[in-house]
């Protein structure tokens, strides 16, 4: 192989790698896997905030493809809302959480009933107050997920976030 | 000069390769968004429930329904064995389950229609229960009872599905229904909501009446 072909080969390999990253394997999209992990916490993994002062932190989540979860304000009282909480003894106080409005959604079998749901990516806008120091906070997100035909039991996931109060 | 041309070619090639990767990324996201829209618009009704049946439930087909005894809303112990000789639809549901709320009126209609032929529905609530906290347990039972009353459910409603979730395949999704014939054999399993016609067809199968 000619030495001058190496950069081209490298570029090709790099491009192939980049493209592969965008087309995950079918197994990674398996619906049953998605159902057991309906919501994924995306970021931030770490934030640095002024100690003792309310600070805005945007927490990003993603609902698995084909599923929806009730918004924070479902239209019926029997439905379980999505709620974020922070344990009391974590060194970080959740002063306020502002949830996005839910999108209207209807089940194909019942087009007359509108549900308020989150699908895809959504952000919870929080205001936290951190004590001075490094706090590995295990916030909790409670939600209840469904697809078009069935619902999964309510679930609470841990939302790990490293909060540094300076 | 020749060297410069080669370097230029390589640079252009690299740029083109990254351009292609970018386009591939955009195209993937566009197709994913289209799939999501199509799925939301069309849904995917479980017209063939067994096709979506979790592996844990497959071995239950054509086998005796796992025996159980659970408490009903009045505190009475109810066992599946006491329905031997009848066709039974064991319907797992929960107060927070929207598809269950759609399905329940159909079950009530069909139960009333086929009761005289020896058919019964057992609704088993999968709502979480705080069995070690009397106060909370009482409130949770009250909520289930209140929902059953609001929906005018005429058939027995049992609680604590969790106690029998393992023999019934895990109950990871609701509603889930098992159709049991007069001999106590599971003849159909349905995961998720389907059509009233399909439920009726399964009831007729359990009754031994064919389709």
Interface residues (C-beta under 8 A of the other chain):
Chain A: X4 X7 X8 X11 X12 X14 X15 X18 X19 X22 X23 X32 X35 X36 X65 X66 X76 X78 X79 X80 X105 X107 X108 X109 X110 X113 X115 X119 X120 X144 X146 X147 X148 X149 X150 X151 X152 X153 X154
Chain B: X6 X10 X13 X14 X17 X18 X20 X21 X24 X25 X28 X29 X32 X35 X36 X39 X40 X42 X43 X44 X45 X46 X54 X94 X95 X96 X97 X98 X99 X100 X101 X102 X126 X128 X147 X172 X173 X174 X175 X176 X191 X192 X193 X194 X195
